[in-house]
Amino acid sequence: MPEVSIIVPVYNAEKAVGRCIESILEQEYTDFELILIDDGSRDSSPQILDGYAEKDQRVRVVHKENGGVSAARNTALDMAQGKYIQFLDADDWISAEATKLLVRMMEDKNCDMVIASFYRVVGSNISCKGSISEELVMSREEYADHMMESPADYYYGVLWNKLYKNSIIKKYGLRMDETVSWSEDFLFNLEYVLHTERIASLPAPVYYYVKTEGSLVSQGMNLAKIYQMKVSTFQYYNEFYRNILDENKYRQVRLNIARYLIDPAQDDAAIPFLPGTKKLGEERVPVYYSTTEVNPIITAYYMKKAFDRYLNTVAQKNGLELNEAMIITALINSDYGNSQRDLSDMTGIPQLTILNAERKLMTKNLLDLKFVDSGLAARLTEKAGPLVEDIRHSLADLDAVMYKDFTEEEKQKARSMMERINRNLKASLTEENEEN
């Protein structure tokens, strides 16, 4: 049985669905089934889906008459065998670590749902979106309080930035409402959250959302029509809070709940030159050099780039710059002095940059500074514990990639050889220092 069932409804998506599927199949996390529902496509989508099913046994394809996205998702939910459910839209794609991070958060925090930040993609520009900017584990009441602040935010309303438990979906017979043509995702989420105890937020963006059809207004709907549609779903939203809150709390927040009727849908664009907007590709640590040559310099380059990518995800998740995460990593792996000189030597970051980064980390209560013989030395605080755990995860992820497809015997031999290499290099460098 697969750990995760990933569901993608497909309708006339021949131009984008290949990118979507490739991003799923090329993930580091591999214990999943991919359920592709062809909803009566009239382009070459059916043939594209069948081609992937022929090449990868994790792919399951269903061809059905056009019935809409909700019916397509319900068909997939009836088939899903995974412990967890993840949704994608055919025009979008996910990062290489997406499912791994979602599952890890779900299991580490013992939660019933994970909600993640995402990238909004407009042409070649992207911006990171997420209403909860820190890692939290919330009760459904606390989650409802957050949602009340931005009731029309895509972050809460959509399916594709979340991970669900299939056991909850099956136990309560949860399905998409096929009679509704607007906010069906949101209605499903409201019903699902009613049956949760713990919900975790993942600030790291793992999903690339591309809106190709435009807003409701661009589809010819005037504001009056949109308001009518919101009124039709407000009863579900209002009833959700009646179920979540006691009578006194409900009376206190009724006006906030009613904001749902007037708040615009917060899709948000990625507008060039505005703060937070980047060119697509700049959100990841770049790798420009490619060669088939094998030597220590090339190996060191690829190892450094790979770890920087994992560390960049840790930085995003914890609201840090990559340099700051590098300093924390150096402190974790240091068993001697932690002065700016020591940290600069280990990370390659200039000492002045390290000092500025340390000041920022101090304001977040992640480290302390004290004077020692060699100057200012840094020490991690107790609050840095979760961040340290994230970095240890990233080291384990790097290890898994380095030894991918190795047998246990091969891993042991490779690690033994790496230890010898490290000893030789350290001895050589130590001898040179002593001579000087």
C-alpha positions, 0 to 999 in steps of 0.5 A: 500500500502506498503511503500517499495518494496524489490526485490530479484531475486533468481536462484539456491540459496538454500544454502543462500536464507533463510538467506537473507529472514530471515534478511528482515522479521526480520527487525525492519522496517515492512511496506514493501512487499518482492517480490521474483522472482524465475528465473527458479531455478533447486534446492530447491529454489522454495519450500523455497520461497513458504514456506516463502510466506505461513508464511508471507503475506508480501511475494510475489513469482513469478516463471518464466522461466530462463531469467537472473537477469535483466529480474527477476528484471524487472518482480518485478518492474512491480509488485512493489507497494511501494513508495520506491524500495530496491534490494537485491541479494539472497546470501547476507543479511541486518542488522536489521535496514537497511530499517529503516535507508534508509527510514529515510534518504530519508525522513529526507533529502527529497532526491530522492536516498540514497546510503549506505556503506556496509560490504564485507564478505569473509568467516568469515571476513568482512570489511566496504566499502564506497566511501563517508565516511560522511553524505552528501546531494548532487546534481546530479552534486556533486554526479557525481563528487564523482563517477568520483573519483572511477568510477569502485567502487562497491559502485556506480555501484550496486543496493543493497546499495541504496534506490530508488523512485518508482515514478521516476522509473515509470515516466521515464519507467526505467528498467534493460537492458536485452540485457546487461550481464555486468554492467547492475546495473551500467547502471540503476543507471546512468539513474536513477541519471539523473532524481534526484535532491538530493542524500544522502549518509549514511555512516552506513553499512547496507548490507552484500555483499558475492561474491560467483561466483568470479570475471570476471577473475576467470570466464575465462575472460581475461583482453582484454575481460574485456576491450572490455566490459568496452568500450561497456558501456563507451558510456553510462558513457560518455553520462551521464556526457555530460547530467550532465555537461555543455560543459566547465566543460565536456571539463575540466574533459574528462580525468577523465571521461576516467579513467573508461576504465582503473580503475579496479573494486573495489570489495575489499576483507576482508583480515585477519589481515589488518586494518579495517578487523573484524571477522563477528559478531564483527561489532555489540555490542555482547550479550552473556547472555541469560535467561528467568529470569526476574529481574532488573539486567537482564532488565538493561542488555538488555536495555543497550545492545539494546541501545548500538547497536543503538548507535553503528550505530550512531557512524559508521554513524558519524565516531566515536568510541562507547565510543565517542558516549556514551559521547555525549549521556551523555552530551545530557541527563545531566542537571548538571555538565559535568566534566570527573568525572560526565561523568564517573559516568554516562557512566561507562567509566574511566575518562582518557578514557573520556579525550582522547575521548574528545580530539578527539571530540574537533578535530572534532569540536563536543565539547568544554572544559572549566575549572569549579570548578569541573575541565574540563567540556564539552559542545556540539558545534553547529556542533554536532546538526546532531549527537544529532538528530541521538542519539535522533532517537536511543533513539526513536528506543529503545523506539519502541522496548521496547514497541513493541506490546503494546497498547497505554493504556499499553504504558502509564501505563508502562511509568508511572510505569517507572517514579515511579521506577526512582523516587524511585531509585533516592530518595534511592540513594540521601538519601544514599549520604546525609547519607554519 
